[in-house]
Amino acid sequence: MRRNSSNAITRRDWLRYSGLGMIGAGASPLLPHLVAQQADSPKRHCVLLWMAGGPTQTDTFDMKVGHANGGEFKEIATATPGVKISEHLPKLAKHSERLAIIRSLSTKEGDHGRGTFLMRTGKQPGGPVQYPSITSSLAKQLGRHEDDLPSYVSVGSNQAFNAAAFGPGFLGPQYAATTVGVRGGGPGEQTDGAPAPDANAPPSFANLGVDYLEATAGVDPIQVERRLQIWQAMQDEFLTYRTAANLNAQHTVYQRAIRMMQSRAKSAFDLGQEPDKVREAYGAGMFGQGCLLARRLIEQGVSVVEVVLGGWDTHNDNFNQVRGLCQQLDAGWATLMSELDERGLLDATTFLWMGEFGRTPTINDNTGRDHFPQAWSCVLGGAGIQGGQVYGQTSEDGREVTDKKTNEAEVLATLCKALQVDPAHENMTRIGRPIKIVEGAPIPELLAGE
């Protein structure tokens, strides 16, 4: 035990001061977020648009115009006859033929943490099993070992409500997300949709990046290569007498980190390569720039990309906040769909838009809407989805589902099926217990060709 402890300290200290940046154990949040991938999976892509805080269905995709619960917003026609959505989503309205709006989602968790876990895993919160997020499960099924980039990237991930809901669970660290955040020098989330005060000033974009992706400044390639050789020798010695699965998984993570550092494909993370006109079309904030990054990553073969838009917990001043949020959502999502379509990638990419629950149709005394899991909306779209439709219905006041009630497991199973992943596929826990990706059955009406 003394020898093992000494060895661990030596490795930790060496990595910390080696100048390798991204492969410093304990210094880099990227290392446990690189994925090992399956070589024989079809190259399909999933984009999860996660609306942290719980988006209001009544002001987005299930309008109640003419009812007291309807609020301030008007509805507009979409490209699909008879389907109307919020006036603040005009660009998305043009893509309605590729979207299936689910208005009959009904779940049982109205707490942020519990609702987040339920919707991201398809499992009830609580209990001893560390369930993986649906995104980690999909990364395992869709990824390829030979790819230089990770198969799961999360932009703007906010794990404050329930960190476990964002993790790989029993699948292990090789199926966790590589996280991308805002660094200094640009706007983060924007909730007011206002232009820059100086109209003549150059555009300021959210500066997204992956920490420790580059080698430490001042360390030349020859030094990096020598230090990698030393690290590899130490790893080989360390693993000689240790065969635990989690150690091997961690070793895979390190190897992938090194390969990514040395790959030209890492330039996909450099949004500065894009013209300002393109960046402006997506929106300057974190969500818009995250959608642009999603396009670049999908072009490079990344299987699962999550882009987070927070700020939906609108207990107060709902309409002003949602107006700004919709402006970000509309620009980012619609432009992403357009550019994927132009590149022939939309037919290989499936979208899921959702949060942890919906919001009350009734407007409270603070002009806000509160938590409401009983009857709310999510949206599927893209590859494998029969677009141009509304699935399900709520009552005139929006307080209950009146047709085709569905739940979280059925939605996630439908997502899997659209991606050509078997939702009933069983992954083994570390004690050998088989766990299905999702317990529910796909919804046939939402699947293309069904």
Secondary structure, DSSP 4 states (H G I P E B T S, - for coil): -HHHHHHHHHHHHHHHHSS-GGG-TTT-SSGGG-----TTS---EEEEEE-TT---GGGTTS--TTSGGG-S--EEE-SSTT-EEETT-HHHHTTGGGEEEEEEE--S--SHHHHHHHHHHSS-S-SS--PPPHHHHHHHHH--TT-SS-SEEEES---SS-GGGGS-GGG-GGGSPEEEEEESSS----SS-PPPS-TTSPP---EEE-TT-SPPTT--HHHHHHHHHHHHHHHHHHHHT---HHHHHHHHHHHHHHHHHT-GGGGGG-GGGS-HHHHHHH-SSHHHHHHHHHHHHHHTT-SEEEEE------SSSHHHHHHHHHHHHHHHHHHHHHHHHHTT-GGGEEEEEE-S-EE-SS--TTS---EE-SSEEEEEEETTB--SEEE-EE-TTSSSEEE--B-HHHHHHHHHHHTT--TTPEEE-TTS-EEES-SS---GGGBTT-
